Amino acid sequence: MHVDKLPEGITMQLYLHTRGTTSATWRIIFSSSKRWLHPLFELGEFLAIHSIDGDKDCRTLEFDGNLRVSSSDLVLRDRIIGLAAAYLILRLGIRRVETDIISCGAAECRRSQF
């Protein structure tokens, strides 16, 4: 995906990857400045509100302007991912992740699940 580093004070962002006729764009659809696992709990609530069909592995989401997307079009950008965060991310159905720092346990979880 190649998202730039997160802005100062932002700990996590969720991007929507849209493919146009000439290029792909990345649109921020969720952002958090909280710490620890709190951004992931907020993200879970956000996804539940916008979920209209399917389960966590193949979810259809609807955003402003009747924009419908698949959970496979989402990319999470987080500063630090530990093992607990990795499991929460998987539980939310997000399979594409970028991070600055990842723990050994989370990397192993990522290799087997993402």
MMTF fields as JSON, N, C-alpha, C and O atoms, coordinates in Angstrom:
{
  "mmtfVersion": "1.0.0",
  "mmtfProducer": "UNKNOWN",
  "numBonds": 455,
  "numAtoms": 456,
  "numGroups": 114,
  "numChains": 1,
  "numModels": 1,
  "chainsPerModel": [1],
  "groupsPerChain": [114],
  "chainIdList": ["A"],
  "bondAtomList": [4, 2, 8, 6, 12, 10, 16, 14, 20, 18, 24, 22, 28, 26, 32, 30, 36, 34, 40, 38, 44, 42, 48, 46, 52, 50, 56, 54, 60, 58, 64, 62, 68, 66, 72, 70, 76, 74, 80, 78, 84, 82, 88, 86, 92, 90, 96, 94, 100, 98, 104, 102, 108, 106, 112, 110, 116, 114, 120, 118, 124, 122, 128, 126, 132, 130, 136, 134, 140, 138, 144, 142, 148, 146, 152, 150, 156, 154, 160, 158, 164, 162, 168, 166, 172, 170, 176, 174, 180, 178, 184, 182, 188, 186, 192, 190, 196, 194, 200, 198, 204, 202, 208, 206, 212, 210, 216, 214, 220, 218, 224, 222, 228, 226, 232, 230, 236, 234, 240, 238, 244, 242, 248, 246, 252, 250, 256, 254, 260, 258, 264, 262, 268, 266, 272, 270, 276, 274, 280, 278, 284, 282, 288, 286, 292, 290, 296, 294, 300, 298, 304, 302, 308, 306, 312, 310, 316, 314, 320, 318, 324, 322, 328, 326, 332, 330, 336, 334, 340, 338, 344, 342, 348, 346, 352, 350, 356, 354, 360, 358, 364, 362, 368, 366, 372, 370, 376, 374, 380, 378, 384, 382, 388, 386, 392, 390, 396, 394, 400, 398, 404, 402, 408, 406, 412, 410, 416, 414, 420, 418, 424, 422, 428, 426, 432, 430, 436, 434, 440, 438, 444, 442, 448, 446, 452, 450],
  "bondOrderList": [1, 1, 1, 1, 1, 1, 1, 1, 1, 1, 1, 1, 1, 1, 1, 1, 1, 1, 1, 1, 1, 1, 1, 1, 1, 1, 1, 1, 1, 1, 1, 1, 1, 1, 1, 1, 1, 1, 1, 1, 1, 1, 1, 1, 1, 1, 1, 1, 1, 1, 1, 1, 1, 1, 1, 1, 1, 1, 1, 1, 1, 1, 1, 1, 1, 1, 1, 1, 1, 1, 1, 1, 1, 1, 1, 1, 1, 1, 1, 1, 1, 1, 1, 1, 1, 1, 1, 1, 1, 1, 1, 1, 1, 1, 1, 1, 1, 1, 1, 1, 1, 1, 1, 1, 1, 1, 1, 1, 1, 1, 1, 1, 1],
  "groupList": [{"groupName": "MET", "atomNameList": ["N", "CA", "C", "O"], "elementList": ["N", "C", "C", "O"], "formalChargeList": [0, 0, 0, 0], "bondAtomList": [1, 0, 2, 1, 3, 2], "bondOrderList": [1, 1, 2], "singleLetterCode": "M", "chemCompType": "L-PEPTIDE LINKING"}, {"groupName": "HIS", "atomNameList": ["N", "CA", "C", "O"], "elementList": ["N", "C", "C", "O"], "formalChargeList": [0, 0, 0, 0], "bondAtomList": [1, 0, 2, 1, 3, 2], "bondOrderList": [1, 1, 2], "singleLetterCode": "H", "chemCompType": "L-PEPTIDE LINKING"}, {"groupName": "VAL", "atomNameList": ["N", "CA", "C", "O"], "elementList": ["N", "C", "C", "O"], "formalChargeList": [0, 0, 0, 0], "bondAtomList": [1, 0, 2, 1, 3, 2], "bondOrderList": [1, 1, 2], "singleLetterCode": "V", "chemCompType": "L-PEPTIDE LINKING"}, {"groupName": "ASP", "atomNameList": ["N", "CA", "C", "O"], "elementList": ["N", "C", "C", "O"], "formalChargeList": [0, 0, 0, 0], "bondAtomList": [1, 0, 2, 1, 3, 2], "bondOrderList": [1, 1, 2], "singleLetterCode": "D", "chemCompType": "L-PEPTIDE LINKING"}, {"groupName": "LYS", "atomNameList": ["N", "CA", "C", "O"], "elementList": ["N", "C", "C", "O"], "formalChargeList": [0, 0, 0, 0], "bondAtomList": [1, 0, 2, 1, 3, 2], "bondOrderList": [1, 1, 2], "singleLetterCode": "K", "chemCompType": "L-PEPTIDE LINKING"}, {"groupName": "LEU", "atomNameList": ["N", "CA", "C", "O"], "elementList": ["N", "C", "C", "O"], "formalChargeList": [0, 0, 0, 0], "bondAtomList": [1, 0, 2, 1, 3, 2], "bondOrderList": [1, 1, 2], "singleLetterCode": "L", "chemCompType": "L-PEPTIDE LINKING"}, {"groupName": "PRO", "atomNameList": ["N", "CA", "C", "O"], "elementList": ["N", "C", "C", "O"], "formalChargeList": [0, 0, 0, 0], "bondAtomList": [1, 0, 2, 1, 3, 2], "bondOrderList": [1, 1, 2], "singleLetterCode": "P", "chemCompType": "L-PEPTIDE LINKING"}, {"groupName": "GLU", "atomNameList": ["N", "CA", "C", "O"], "elementList": ["N", "C", "C", "O"], "formalChargeList": [0, 0, 0, 0], "bondAtomList": [1, 0, 2, 1, 3, 2], "bondOrderList": [1, 1, 2], "singleLetterCode": "E", "chemCompType": "L-PEPTIDE LINKING"}, {"groupName": "GLY", "atomNameList": ["N", "CA", "C", "O"], "elementList": ["N", "C", "C", "O"], "formalChargeList": [0, 0, 0, 0], "bondAtomList": [1, 0, 2, 1, 3, 2], "bondOrderList": [1, 1, 2], "singleLetterCode": "G", "chemCompType": "PEPTIDE LINKING"}, {"groupName": "ILE", "atomNameList": ["N", "CA", "C", "O"], "elementList": ["N", "C", "C", "O"], "formalChargeList": [0, 0, 0, 0], "bondAtomList": [1, 0, 2, 1, 3, 2], "bondOrderList": [1, 1, 2], "singleLetterCode": "I", "chemCompType": "L-PEPTIDE LINKING"}, {"groupName": "THR", "atomNameList": ["N", "CA", "C", "O"], "elementList": ["N", "C", "C", "O"], "formalChargeList": [0, 0, 0, 0], "bondAtomList": [1, 0, 2, 1, 3, 2], "bondOrderList": [1, 1, 2], "singleLetterCode": "T", "chemCompType": "L-PEPTIDE LINKING"}, {"groupName": "GLN", "atomNameList": ["N", "CA", "C", "O"], "elementList": ["N", "C", "C", "O"], "formalChargeList": [0, 0, 0, 0], "bondAtomList": [1, 0, 2, 1, 3, 2], "bondOrderList": [1, 1, 2], "singleLetterCode": "Q", "chemCompType": "L-PEPTIDE LINKING"}, {"groupName": "TYR", "atomNameList": ["N", "CA", "C", "O"], "elementList": ["N", "C", "C", "O"], "formalChargeList": [0, 0, 0, 0], "bondAtomList": [1, 0, 2, 1, 3, 2], "bondOrderList": [1, 1, 2], "singleLetterCode": "Y", "chemCompType": "L-PEPTIDE LINKING"}, {"groupName": "ARG", "atomNameList": ["N", "CA", "C", "O"], "elementList": ["N", "C", "C", "O"], "formalChargeList": [0, 0, 0, 0], "bondAtomList": [1, 0, 2, 1, 3, 2], "bondOrderList": [1, 1, 2], "singleLetterCode": "R", "chemCompType": "L-PEPTIDE LINKING"}, {"groupName": "SER", "atomNameList": ["N", "CA", "C", "O"], "elementList": ["N", "C", "C", "O"], "formalChargeList": [0, 0, 0, 0], "bondAtomList": [1, 0, 2, 1, 3, 2], "bondOrderList": [1, 1, 2], "singleLetterCode": "S", "chemCompType": "L-PEPTIDE LINKING"}, {"groupName": "ALA", "atomNameList": ["N", "CA", "C", "O"], "elementList": ["N", "C", "C", "O"], "formalChargeList": [0, 0, 0, 0], "bondAtomList": [1, 0, 2, 1, 3, 2], "bondOrderList": [1, 1, 2], "singleLetterCode": "A", "chemCompType": "L-PEPTIDE LINKING"}, {"groupName": "TRP", "atomNameList": ["N", "CA", "C", "O"], "elementList": ["N", "C", "C", "O"], "formalChargeList": [0, 0, 0, 0], "bondAtomList": [1, 0, 2, 1, 3, 2], "bondOrderList": [1, 1, 2], "singleLetterCode": "W", "chemCompType": "L-PEPTIDE LINKING"}, {"groupName": "PHE", "atomNameList": ["N", "CA", "C", "O"], "elementList": ["N", "C", "C", "O"], "formalChargeList": [0, 0, 0, 0], "bondAtomList": [1, 0, 2, 1, 3, 2], "bondOrderList": [1, 1, 2], "singleLetterCode": "F", "chemCompType": "L-PEPTIDE LINKING"}, {"groupName": "CYS", "atomNameList": ["N", "CA", "C", "O"], "elementList": ["N", "C", "C", "O"], "formalChargeList": [0, 0, 0, 0], "bondAtomList": [1, 0, 2, 1, 3, 2], "bondOrderList": [1, 1, 2], "singleLetterCode": "C", "chemCompType": "L-PEPTIDE LINKING"}, {"groupName": "ASN", "atomNameList": ["N", "CA", "C", "O"], "elementList": ["N", "C", "C", "O"], "formalChargeList": [0, 0, 0, 0], "bondAtomList": [1, 0, 2, 1, 3, 2], "bondOrderList": [1, 1, 2], "singleLetterCode": "N", "chemCompType": "L-PEPTIDE LINKING"}],
  "groupTypeList": [0, 1, 2, 3, 4, 5, 6, 7, 8, 9, 10, 0, 11, 5, 12, 5, 1, 10, 13, 8, 10, 10, 14, 15, 10, 16, 13, 9, 9, 17, 14, 14, 14, 4, 13, 16, 5, 1, 6, 5, 17, 7, 5, 8, 7, 17, 5, 15, 9, 1, 14, 9, 3, 8, 3, 4, 3, 18, 13, 10, 5, 7, 17, 3, 8, 19, 5, 13, 2, 14, 14, 14, 3, 5, 2, 5, 13, 3, 13, 9, 9, 8, 5, 15, 15, 15, 12, 5, 9, 5, 13, 5, 8, 9, 13, 13, 2, 7, 10, 3, 9, 9, 14, 18, 8, 15, 15, 7, 18, 13, 13, 14, 11, 17],
  "groupIdList": [1, 2, 3, 4, 5, 6, 7, 8, 9, 10, 11, 12, 13, 14, 15, 16, 17, 18, 19, 20, 21, 22, 23, 24, 25, 26, 27, 28, 29, 30, 31, 32, 33, 34, 35, 36, 37, 38, 39, 40, 41, 42, 43, 44, 45, 46, 47, 48, 49, 50, 51, 52, 53, 54, 55, 56, 57, 58, 59, 60, 61, 62, 63, 64, 65, 66, 67, 68, 69, 70, 71, 72, 73, 74, 75, 76, 77, 78, 79, 80, 81, 82, 83, 84, 85, 86, 87, 88, 89, 90, 91, 92, 93, 94, 95, 96, 97, 98, 99, 100, 101, 102, 103, 104, 105, 106, 107, 108, 109, 110, 111, 112, 113, 114],
  "secStructList": [7, 7, 7, 7, 7, 7, 7, 6, 6, 7, 7, 3, 3, 3, 3, 3, 3, 3, 3, 7, 1, 1, 7, 3, 3, 3, 3, 3, 3, 3, 3, 3, 7, 7, 7, 6, 6, 2, 2, 2, 2, 2, 2, 2, 2, 2, 2, 2, 2, 2, 3, 3, 3, 1, 7, 6, 6, 1, 7, 3, 3, 3, 3, 4, 4, 4, 3, 3, 3, 3, 4, 4, 4, 3, 3, 3, 3, 3, 3, 3, 3, 7, 2, 2, 2, 2, 2, 2, 2, 2, 2, 2, 6, 7, 7, 7, 3, 3, 3, 3, 3, 3, 7, 2, 2, 2, 2, 2, 2, 2, 2, 2, 2, 7],
  "xCoordList": [0.836, 0.0, 0.875, 0.628, 1.871, 2.806, 2.196, 2.356, 1.51, 0.961, 2.082, 2.931, 2.084, 3.091, 2.918, 1.916, 3.896, 3.794, 2.572, 2.118, 2.058, 0.884, 1.247, 2.373, 0.303, 0.551, 0.81, 0.388, 1.489, 1.769, 0.46, -0.495, 0.42, -0.759, -1.774, -2.678, -1.661, -2.578, -1.895, -0.743, -2.609, -2.015, -2.472, -1.81, -3.614, -4.132, -5.063, -5.815, -5.007, -5.947, -6.369, -5.591, -7.62, -8.14, -8.36, -9.007, -7.817, -7.896, -8.798, -8.895, -9.445, -10.208, -9.412, -9.07, -9.122, -8.366, -9.36, -10.036, -9.442, -10.339, -9.516, -8.495, -9.978, -9.286, -10.075, -11.194, -9.482, -10.108, -9.676, -8.969, -10.103, -9.741, -8.272, -7.662, -7.7, -6.307, -5.355, -4.161, -5.858, -4.968, -5.76, -6.991, -5.021, -5.632, -5.486, -4.501, -6.477, -6.41, -6.635, -7.226, -6.147, -6.287, -7.073, -6.644, -8.212, -9.085, -9.154, -9.441, -8.892, -8.984, -10.463, -11.202, -10.886, -12.279, -12.43, -13.538, -11.318, -11.365, -9.992, -8.967, -9.985, -8.739, -8.908, -9.993, -7.83, -7.875, -6.557, -5.489, -6.665, -5.463, -5.294, -4.406, -6.157, -6.058, -4.896, -4.293, -4.595, -3.466, -3.933, -5.106, -2.96, -3.144, -4.095, -3.941, -5.078, -6.026, -7.299, -8.158, -7.412, -8.632, -8.996, -10.182, -8.045, -8.429, -9.079, -9.971, -8.637, -9.228, -10.638, -11.486, -10.899, -12.268, -13.183, -14.309, -12.693, -13.458, -13.68, -14.768, -12.65, -12.765, -13.808, -14.562, -13.855, -14.864, -16.27, -17.14, -16.501, -17.808, -18.11, -19.232, -17.122, -17.271, -17.649, -18.567, -16.938, -17.233, -18.61, -19.311, -19.002, -20.328, -21.434, -22.454, -21.235, -22.231, -22.376, -23.481, -21.267, -21.271, -21.421, -21.493, -21.466, -21.606, -23.045, -23.979, -23.221, -24.578, -24.808, -25.949, -23.713, -23.89, -22.619, -21.519, -22.775, -21.642, -21.102, -21.58, -20.075, -19.406, -18.065, -17.755, -17.284, -16.034, -15.042, -14.215, -15.107, -14.148, -14.511, -13.645, -15.759, -16.196, -17.357, -18.504, -17.056, -18.056, -18.272, -17.32, -19.53, -19.837, -20.159, -20.961, -19.528, -19.697, -20.26, -20.001, -21.036, -21.606, -21.243, -21.434, -20.717, -20.308, -21.109, -21.974, -20.819, -21.539, -21.625, -20.699, -22.761, -22.952, -23.229, -22.986, -23.739, -24.05, -22.851, -22.999, -21.682, -20.46, -20.389, -20.274, -20.459, -20.384, -19.043, -18.603, -18.404, -17.084, -17.006, -17.81, -16.037, -15.757, -14.683, -13.859, -14.696, -13.661, -12.273, -11.276, -12.189, -10.892, -10.302, -9.121, -11.106, -10.629, -10.077, -9.641, -10.09, -9.63, -8.185, -7.756, -7.444, -6.058, -5.879, -6.207, -5.367, -5.14, -3.69, -2.773, -3.491, -2.153, -2.076, -2.805, -1.196, -1.063, 0.409, 1.282, 0.682, 2.073, 2.752, 3.869, 2.082, 2.664, 1.606, 0.458, 1.999, 1.071, 1.72, 2.763, 1.072, 1.481, 0.562, -0.322, 0.766, -0.005, -1.499, -2.304, -1.886, -3.315, -3.933, -5.041, -3.232, -3.74, -3.876, -4.854, -2.916, -2.976, -4.225, -4.907, -4.519, -5.72, -6.992, -7.945, -7.02, -8.191, -8.369, -9.492, -7.285, -7.352, -7.915, -8.77, -7.437, -7.969, -9.45, -10.236, -9.817, -11.221, -12.127, -13.294, -11.581, -12.35, -12.451, -13.225, -11.684, -11.758, -10.828, -10.968, -9.894, -8.956, -7.745, -7.121, -7.413, -6.323, -5.119, -4.06, -5.272, -4.153, -3.764, -4.568, -2.492, -2.03, -0.628, 0.199, -0.38, 0.964, 1.255, 0.373, 2.51, 2.887, 4.35, 5.142, 4.692, 6.083, 6.818, 7.975, 6.129, 6.725, 5.745, 4.552, 6.259, 5.417, 6.183, 7.38, 5.491, 6.145, 6.371, 5.745, 7.265, 7.542, 6.28, 6.008, 5.515, 4.269, 3.255, 2.593, 3.132, 2.186, 2.646, 1.822, 3.952, 4.473, 4.183, 3.826, 4.333, 4.032, 2.548, 2.172, 1.707, 0.257, -0.065, -0.893, 0.586, 0.365, 0.743, 0.016, 1.867, 2.305, 1.308, 1.119, 0.683, -0.219, -1.649, -2.435, -2.003, -3.393, -3.625, -4.607, -2.771, -3.02, -2.779, -2.936],
  "yCoordList": [-1.177, 0.0, 1.231, 2.164, 1.253, 2.356, 3.653, 4.705, 3.58, 4.779, 5.483, 4.842, 6.798, 7.561, 7.339, 6.784, 7.774, 7.687, 8.455, 9.4, 8.035, 8.698, 10.101, 10.334, 11.033, 12.382, 12.369, 11.447, 13.371, 13.499, 13.465, 14.161, 12.662, 12.569, 11.537, 11.207, 11.019, 9.996, 8.638, 8.457, 7.692, 6.383, 5.308, 4.282, 5.548, 4.535, 5.181, 6.099, 4.69, 5.127, 3.924, 2.997, 3.96, 2.938, 3.59, 4.632, 2.966, 3.502, 2.629, 1.417, 3.276, 2.588, 2.69, 3.786, 1.562, 1.514, 1.442, 0.43, 2.509, 2.523, 2.509, 3.187, 1.732, 1.61, 2.342, 1.957, 3.394, 4.14, 3.599, 2.594, 4.264, 3.811, 4.068, 3.336, 5.113, 5.443, 5.217, 5.009, 5.253, 5.076, 4.629, 4.623, 4.26, 3.866, 5.024, 5.762, 5.172, 6.214, 5.6, 4.529, 6.306, 5.887, 6.957, 8.109, 6.594, 7.535, 7.143, 5.991, 8.093, 7.824, 7.784, 8.739, 6.668, 6.572, 6.461, 6.58, 6.232, 6.177, 6.571, 6.208, 7.314, 7.759, 7.816, 8.112, 7.532, 7.592, 8.123, 7.894, 8.842, 9.339, 8.695, 9.065, 7.727, 7.048, 6.06, 5.786, 5.534, 4.617, 3.221, 2.978, 2.324, 0.931, 0.245, 0.387, -0.496, -1.203, -0.396, -0.82, 0.749, 1.55, 1.917, 1.895, 2.252, 2.543, 1.346, 1.519, 0.144, -1.043, -1.301, -1.778, -0.991, -1.123, -0.121, -0.453, 1.105, 2.122, 1.691, 1.865, 1.135, 0.684, -0.423, -0.46, -1.317, -2.372, -1.811, -2.296, -0.794, -0.141, 0.548, 0.468, 1.221, 1.91, 0.93, 1.189, -0.193, -1.19, -1.814, -2.088, -2.04, -2.607, -1.666, -2.112, -0.378, 0.614, 0.615, 0.762, 0.453, 0.555, -0.78, -0.818, -1.863, -3.185, -3.412, -3.181, -3.866, -4.123, -5.57, -6.003, -6.322, -7.691, -8.496, -7.945, -9.78, -10.686, -10.836, -10.224, -11.686, -11.9, -11.174, -10.465, -11.344, -10.588, -10.889, -10.038, -12.077, -12.435, -11.89, -11.753, -11.586, -11.045, -10.093, -10.398, -8.964, -8.008, -6.937, -6.475, -6.547, -5.406, -4.234, -4.353, -3.106, -1.906, -0.794, -0.715, 0.065, 1.203, 2.487, 2.605, 3.444, 4.732, 5.843, 5.588, 7.063, 8.225, 8.18, 7.746, 8.64, 8.689, 7.338, 7.138, 6.396, 5.044, 4.323, 3.497, 4.628, 3.967, 2.6, 2.503, 1.552, 0.184, -0.424, -0.364, -1.011, -1.603, -2.937, -3.233, -3.716, -4.978, -4.755, -3.848, -5.573, -5.456, -5.708, -5.295, -6.366, -6.591, -5.31, -5.276, -4.262, -2.97, -2.081, -0.96, -2.57, -1.782, -2.106, -3.257, -1.073, -1.236, -0.464, 0.721, -1.12, -0.503, -0.061, -0.815, 1.156, 1.697, 1.989, 2.843, 1.284, 1.431, 1.634, 1.102, 2.401, 2.661, 1.418, 1.08, 0.746, -0.407, -1.506, -1.242, -2.737, -3.862, -4.964, -5.51, -5.273, -6.39, -7.565, -7.492, -8.635, -9.854, -9.64, -10.08, -8.978, -8.741, -7.911, -8.204, -6.888, -6.051, -6.875, -6.718, -7.745, -8.578, -9.459, -9.587, -10.062, -10.893, -10.063, -10.506, -8.872, -8.007, -7.586, -7.548, -7.275, -6.894, -8.041, -7.831, -9.243, -10.413, -10.611, -10.924, -10.427, -10.594, -9.575, -9.858, -8.383, -7.365, -7.658, -7.013, -8.614, -8.992, -8.202, -8.245, -7.493, -6.704, -7.567, -8.108, -7.697, -8.583, -7.839, -8.434, -6.559, -5.777, -4.729, -3.88, -4.812, -3.966, -3.448, -4.159, -2.212, -1.64, -1.091, -0.547, -1.239, -0.787, -0.372, -0.778, 0.439, 0.824, -0.22, -0.543, -0.746, -1.699, -2.846, -2.625, -4.07, -5.241, -6.198, -6.419, -6.755, -7.69, -9.026, -9.307, -9.839, -11.152, -12.014, -12.699, -11.975, -12.751, -12.3, -13.125, -10.996, -10.453, -10.789, -11.086, -10.745, -11.083, -12.543, -12.873, -13.414, -14.826, -15.025, -15.803, -14.33, -14.385, -13.882, -14.465, -12.806, -12.208, -13.185, -13.315, -13.861, -14.809, -15.953, -16.465, -16.339, -17.486, -17.086, -17.934, -15.794, -15.409, -14.336, -14.428, -13.341, -12.222, -12.646, -11.84],
  "zCoordList": [0.0, 0.0, 0.0, -0.765, 0.825, 0.862, 1.37, 0.75, 2.475, 3.1, 3.833, 4.453, 3.762, 4.49, 5.988, 6.439, 6.732, 8.192, 8.671, 8.025, 9.799, 10.371, 10.848, 11.286, 10.766, 11.273, 12.782, 13.48, 13.27, 14.7, 15.493, 15.15, 16.541, 17.398, 16.95, 17.717, 15.751, 15.246, 15.43, 15.034, 16.028, 16.295, 15.316, 15.16, 14.651, 13.733, 12.722, 13.051, 11.479, 10.46, 9.632, 9.406, 9.186, 8.289, 6.935, 6.828, 5.909, 4.558, 3.697, 3.887, 2.758, 1.73, 0.448, 0.006, -0.14, -1.383, -2.539, -2.726, -3.3, -4.456, -5.727, -5.84, -6.666, -7.942, -9.011, -9.349, -9.534, -10.616, -11.955, -12.034, -13.007, -14.343, -14.651, -15.43, -14.036, -14.328, -13.158, -13.371, -11.935, -10.79, -9.568, -9.564, -8.541, -7.271, -6.289, -6.322, -5.416, -4.399, -3.026, -2.887, -2.025, -0.639, 0.089, 0.15, 0.638, 1.339, 2.814, 3.14, 3.698, 5.137, 5.522, 5.282, 6.123, 6.544, 8.056, 8.579, 8.765, 10.223, 10.745, 10.168, 11.837, 12.429, 13.945, 14.445, 14.671, 16.125, 16.662, 16.094, 17.778, 18.45, 19.824, 20.592, 20.118, 21.407, 21.412, 20.375, 22.588, 22.741, 23.143, 23.428, 23.149, 23.528, 22.557, 21.344, 23.067, 22.208, 21.944, 21.172, 22.58, 22.463, 21.022, 20.694, 20.143, 18.76, 18.065, 17.234, 18.402, 17.783, 18.285, 17.531, 19.548, 20.059, 19.361, 18.99, 19.184, 18.447, 17.0, 16.45, 16.397, 15.013, 14.89, 13.918, 15.862, 15.847, 15.859, 15.137, 16.673, 16.711, 15.384, 14.884, 14.816, 13.541, 12.43, 11.651, 12.362, 11.33, 11.528, 10.554, 12.781, 13.056, 12.591, 12.066, 12.782, 12.354, 10.83, 10.31, 10.124, 8.664, 7.945, 6.717, 8.692, 8.091, 7.649, 8.416, 6.412, 5.932, 5.525, 5.366, 5.355, 4.893, 5.139, 5.154, 5.327, 5.413, 6.82, 7.775, 6.907, 8.187, 8.172, 7.214, 9.205, 9.337, 8.215, 7.886, 7.624, 6.585, 5.209, 4.345, 5.007, 3.722, 3.968, 3.641, 4.534, 4.974, 3.907, 3.277, 3.71, 2.857, 3.768, 4.695, 3.496, 4.305, 3.448, 2.247, 4.09, 3.367, 4.103, 5.313, 3.346, 3.895, 3.242, 2.405, 3.626, 3.106, 1.584, 0.899, 1.083, -0.357, -0.973, -2.163, -0.174, -0.643, -1.236, -2.137, -0.739, -1.177, -0.511, 0.711, -1.311, -0.786, -1.154, -2.302, -0.148, -0.355, 0.376, 1.26, -0.007, 0.656, 1.717, 1.594, 2.743, 3.779, 3.193, 3.786, 2.058, 1.417, 0.83, 0.486, 0.714, 0.207, 1.32, 1.056, 2.555, 3.692, 4.044, 3.97, 4.426, 4.852, 6.152, 6.223, 7.163, 8.463, 8.576, 8.25, 9.037, 9.296, 10.783, 11.287, 11.493, 12.936, 13.265, 12.58, 14.31, 14.68, 15.252, 14.858, 16.174, 16.865, 16.954, 17.311, 16.627, 16.724, 17.55, 17.189, 18.67, 19.509, 19.248, 18.394, 19.971, 19.746, 19.961, 19.139, 21.045, 21.306, 20.186, 19.737, 19.736, 18.637, 17.363, 16.631, 17.086, 15.883, 15.89, 14.874, 17.038, 17.123, 16.976, 16.335, 17.559, 17.396, 15.939, 15.436, 15.272, 13.862, 13.031, 12.171, 13.288, 12.583, 12.881, 11.987, 14.129, 14.526, 13.837, 13.564, 13.557, 12.847, 11.356, 10.649, 10.879, 9.47, 8.568, 7.346, 9.143, 8.349, 8.046, 8.959, 6.784, 6.378, 5.815, 5.613, 5.563, 5.027, 6.064, 6.448, 6.514, 7.613, 7.303, 6.732, 7.684, 7.659, 9.04, 9.704, 9.469, 10.8, 10.827, 9.977, 11.814, 12.023, 12.856, 12.588, 13.874, 14.808, 15.026, 15.231, 14.979, 15.226, 16.147, 15.965, 17.123, 18.038, 17.328, 16.306, 17.874, 17.294, 17.267, 16.281, 18.358, 18.423, 17.39, 16.759, 17.215, 16.23, 14.818, 13.953, 14.575, 13.248, 12.929, 11.798, 13.915, 13.703, 13.437, 12.56, 14.185, 13.974, 12.573, 11.873, 12.17, 10.871, 9.75, 8.765, 9.902, 8.861, 8.689, 7.585, 9.775, 9.672, 9.315, 8.894, 9.478, 9.272, 8.2, 7.464, 8.089, 7.168, 5.737, 4.819]
}
